Every structure is written in C-alpha cells, then in structure tokens.
C-alpha cells in the first residue's frame, strides 16, 4: 500500500515550511518513526518521521523547496506494496496488444452496375464535398479545395515587458561564478530578515547607551560559582543576573513590557515573558522564558542551557519561540564591544549586552581599572519616551552593580 507523506502541522499560524535535508533517498528502507527529512519553519526546524515501515519510493520535493502544511512531499510503500511492481512489467505488452485498435477499411461506394468505386478521399477541409461524374460514368466524390485565405500582413511581435527583458539578465547574474556556490536561503533566515525590516519600517527605533561595572557580579560568581554548580548542575552565568535586573526595571517602567495593538491600543502586562537571543547553526533564535519573574537564578540558568543545547539540534518548538514581551541579546559572547540591537516586533524594547573589558574609570576621585560592559537599550519611541528608556537602563545598571538588591527584592 502506498502512503502519502504529508507535511505535518508545525505550530499555530505556520502554513509554510521549507524542505531541509532528506535523511533517506529514494529506494531506501525505513522503519516506523525513523526520521525521513528535516522541515524548517520560520522559527525552528523539526524532523518528519516515517508513519510506517516500508520503502521510500518517491520524493517530490527537494532541499530548499517551499511547501505548505498538508502538501504531499513523497510516497512511502509499506512491505505489501514493495513486491507488487515486480509483476507489472510482464503484463504491459499484453495490455498494449489488446488496446491497439485494428485498422478500419474505408467504406466503399457502389455504382449502379454493382462495381465498387474508388476509395473516398477524405479531406480535412470543412468545405462540403461535391459529387462529379468520372470518365466511365461512375459517380465519384471529390472535395472542393478550401478557398485560400488572403495573407494578412505580419505584425511585428510586441516588445517584451521590462520584467521579461530583465529576466535573462537576472538568470545570468544568478549563475554561479568561479569560486561561488548558490544555495536556497533558509526559511528561518528569510523570516528573520522580514521581521527586522518590518521593525525598522513600522517602529520609531532609538537606542540609549550606558556602561556598567561588573566587579560585584564577577566577585559573586567567583565566590559562589562552584557551590552553584555542585548544587544545581549548571554554571552561574551573567544572563540570570541581567534577567532579574531587567524584570526589576520593567516593573518600574511598564511601557517597555507593553505593545501597541491595532495601531491605537496599548496592551500592558503584569507578566514577563523574556526572550533570550541564542545563535544556532541555522541562525538566530529567541526562545522565551515564560513568567521569568517567578524563576530563581538556577531555574533561569538551567532553562537557558537547555534552550542552547536544543537550538543547535533544531529541537526547539514553535511555541517556545513565540509570545515574548521583552528580549535580551548578548553579543559579548562573540566579542562585540557595542551594538544597536533591533526590537523584535511587536515588542517595545530589547536589551543588548556586550563584552566585558577592563577600562580606566573614576572611583572616589581616583582612576582605577574595572571590568566594564556597555549596555544598549533599543526601544520603540512610538511607545516609550526617552526619559522612561534612560531610567530603565540606569536601573538595570544599578541592580548589576549592587546585586544584593536583587536578592533582597529591593
């Protein structure tokens, strides 16, 4: 029996996916639930398992093709169907002989003396046939030739449209040159591009900067890092401190945790779904820590470690990548000193962390060397005023420089 391989549901509102790598080729035997092909959505990747044991008979869609949910991308034959094609070739010649029609002789017209006349000449013209008398007096049917049509003057072919004129040029430009390789753009990369362009076009983005002294946080990590690892099985990172500090600041400035809806409505929230930007092999993904305000340091670090591991294995679900109310991104892990992050719409703000660098700063009238980090807060000026944004970033800095405040929930 043949089984159609249909694109499964990939999550709410997702109607289009991109074919990734086929892990089986045509003719391969597969077991039930064995992975057949990778499917990439605009948020994450997933693997499509075989619905039954059998043979992958045919693949309709190749890597890079865009398909819709429910579309058939291949055919799987189970064990019963695999043996059926063997007998089919022997039956084809016999079937062809039966179907071949026997030639039908043309009907003969008889004269009044009982002789058969010449075969009727069949003309494809629609002009009606006119009977005429032959030399021996027999009646013969002839077809009058169709009247010749007056030749119409040939019209010059219409000039190709501009898009058609550009098409050959486009095909030429898309041809790989020496040292080049052209591959389909991953769907997740397309959606990232669309989202970021949408943010730039539809929001009034502005970025405010500050720097934060990381001395006390680093001292805490050094003092309690090993205990934390032994207790929870995960390292105490910087991200948990910044998430806690950000939530504290968002509570003071709720506009940065809100969004504009339908153009003229504001949605305020008393929950904090914090997205954490993670660079994966497929591109940037932003899994969401739901109700992060309820999470302890260890819970935050464990969740982030789990997100990072599954992001590289393309095992994040669409639900885990949606619903964020504010985003934090850490370019510092790649060595970025300063950047202007882009808001993830429909959110109103994003915090950018950067690399820690020892720099001279003034403390109590003296110049000292301290581990400093630049912070960048990009916000939608349609929703948030500069005053609110600056106060939010300053409160984050204060909380990081005095981490005991977060422990005391000050």
Secondary structure, DSSP 8 states (H G I E B T S, - for coil): -EEEEE----STT--EEEEEEESS-TT-EE-TT-EEEEEE-SS-EEEEE-SSSEEEEEE---TT-EEETT-EEEEEEEHHHHTTHHHHHHHHHHHHHHHS---------B-TTS-B-------SS-S-EEEEE-TTS-EEEEE------------------HHHHHHHHHHHHHS--TT-------HHHHHHHHHHHHHHHHS-EEEEEEEEE-HHHHHHHHHHHHHHHHHHSS---SHHHHHHHHHHHHHH-GGGG-EEETTTEEE--SS--EEEEEEETTEEEEEEETTGGG--HHHHHHHHHHHHHHHHTT---TGGGS--SEEEEEGGGGT-S-------TT-SEEEEE--EEEEEEEETTEEEEEEEEEEEEEEETTT--HHHHHHHHHHHHHHHHTTHHHHHT-
